[in-house]
Amino acid sequence: MGDEQFVIGELARRTGYSTGMIRHLEKMGVITPPVRTAVGYRLFGPHHVQELRFVRDMQDLGFYAQQIKMLREIKLGESPIIEKQEAIEEIFQEHARYVEDKVTYFTNLKNRLSVVAPDFVDNILIGDC
């Protein structure tokens, strides 16, 4: 079962990613490059399904492909576990700060809209536009 190989369409079916997105993630180095046949077909294995599930989990947390690639490189690297843990924590903390900045931005935007909206509604209804 560990030797199972399949083409990109089957990987797409198993993971919910489009074939184009799989190619993109491969090109960016986010997933392990597949084996290639003599005629150039990509052959994927069960580990690619696992990798793409990890990618999906990280995307659901708002991480971008480059960040996911960094996490993968840390995981596969030769560094001691404690260094890997510190590097991963740093990436997550940086991402949490990014998310907090976005929350602040959208909260401010929401507040501005609630203040500005009545004036725009009046202008549209009264005809100042």
C-alpha positions as CSV (number, residue, x, y, z in Angstrom):
1,M,0.0,0.0,0.0
2,G,2.9,2.4,0.7
3,D,4.1,2.0,-2.9
4,E,0.7,3.2,-4.3
5,Q,1.2,5.9,-7.0
6,F,-1.3,7.9,-8.9
7,V,-1.5,10.8,-11.3
8,I,-2.3,14.4,-10.5
9,G,-6.0,14.1,-11.3
10,E,-6.4,11.4,-8.6
11,L,-4.5,13.5,-6.1
12,A,-6.8,16.4,-6.9
13,R,-9.8,14.2,-6.4
14,R,-8.4,12.9,-3.0
15,T,-7.5,16.4,-1.7
16,G,-10.0,18.8,-3.2
17,Y,-7.3,20.9,-4.8
18,S,-7.3,21.7,-8.5
19,T,-4.6,20.2,-10.6
20,G,-3.4,23.7,-11.3
21,M,-3.1,24.5,-7.6
22,I,-1.2,21.3,-7.0
23,R,1.3,22.2,-9.8
24,H,1.6,25.7,-8.3
25,L,2.3,24.3,-4.8
26,E,4.8,21.9,-6.3
27,K,6.6,24.7,-8.2
28,M,6.8,26.8,-5.1
29,G,8.3,23.9,-3.1
30,V,5.4,23.6,-0.7
31,I,5.0,19.9,-1.4
32,T,7.5,17.2,-2.2
33,P,8.3,17.0,-5.9
34,P,6.6,13.9,-7.4
35,V,8.3,11.1,-9.2
36,R,8.2,11.6,-13.0
37,T,7.7,8.9,-15.6
38,A,9.8,8.6,-18.7
39,V,7.2,10.6,-20.6
40,G,6.9,13.3,-17.9
41,Y,3.8,12.3,-16.0
42,R,3.8,13.2,-12.3
43,L,3.3,10.2,-10.0
44,F,2.1,11.1,-6.5
45,G,1.9,8.9,-3.4
46,P,-0.1,8.8,-0.2
47,H,2.4,11.2,1.5
48,H,1.4,13.9,-1.0
49,V,-2.2,13.5,0.3
50,Q,-0.9,14.0,3.8
51,E,1.2,17.0,2.7
52,L,-1.8,18.7,1.1
53,R,-4.0,18.0,4.1
54,F,-1.3,19.9,6.1
55,V,-1.3,22.7,3.6
56,R,-5.1,22.9,3.8
57,D,-5.0,23.0,7.6
58,M,-2.4,25.8,7.5
59,Q,-4.4,27.7,4.9
60,D,-7.5,27.5,7.1
61,L,-5.4,29.2,9.8
62,G,-4.6,32.0,7.3
63,F,-1.0,31.1,6.5
64,Y,0.3,31.8,3.0
65,A,2.2,29.4,0.8
66,Q,5.6,30.8,1.6
67,Q,4.9,30.4,5.4
68,I,3.7,26.9,4.8
69,K,6.9,26.2,2.9
70,M,9.0,27.5,5.8
71,L,7.1,25.3,8.2
72,R,7.7,22.3,6.0
73,E,11.4,23.1,5.7
74,I,11.7,23.4,9.4
75,K,10.0,20.0,9.9
76,L,12.3,18.3,7.3
77,G,15.4,20.1,8.5
78,E,18.3,18.6,10.4
79,S,18.0,21.1,13.4
80,P,17.5,19.8,16.9
81,I,13.9,19.6,18.0
82,I,14.2,22.6,20.4
83,E,15.4,24.8,17.5
84,K,12.5,23.6,15.3
85,Q,10.1,24.3,18.1
86,E,11.4,27.8,18.6
87,A,11.3,28.5,14.8
88,I,7.7,27.3,14.5
89,E,6.6,29.3,17.6
90,E,8.2,32.4,16.0
91,I,6.3,31.9,12.7
92,F,3.0,31.4,14.6
93,Q,3.6,34.4,16.8
94,E,4.3,36.6,13.8
95,H,1.2,35.3,12.1
96,A,-0.9,36.0,15.2
97,R,0.4,39.6,15.2
98,Y,-0.5,39.9,11.5
99,V,-4.1,38.6,12.3
100,E,-4.4,41.0,15.2
101,D,-3.4,43.9,12.9
102,K,-6.1,42.8,10.4
103,V,-8.7,42.5,13.2
104,T,-7.9,46.1,14.2
105,Y,-8.0,47.3,10.6
106,F,-11.4,45.7,10.0
107,T,-12.8,46.9,13.3
108,N,-11.8,50.4,12.5
109,L,-13.3,50.1,9.0
110,K,-16.6,48.8,10.4
111,N,-16.7,51.7,12.8
112,R,-16.0,54.2,10.0
113,L,-18.7,52.6,7.8
114,S,-21.3,52.9,10.6
115,V,-20.5,56.6,10.9
116,V,-20.3,57.4,7.2
117,A,-23.2,55.2,6.0
118,P,-26.1,57.5,7.1
119,D,-24.6,60.5,5.2
120,F,-24.2,58.4,2.0
121,V,-27.8,57.1,2.4
122,D,-29.1,60.6,2.8
123,N,-27.2,61.8,-0.2
124,I,-28.4,59.0,-2.4
125,L,-32.0,59.4,-1.3
126,I,-32.1,63.2,-1.4
127,G,-30.1,63.4,-4.7
128,D,-26.8,65.1,-3.9
129,C,-25.0,62.5,-6.0
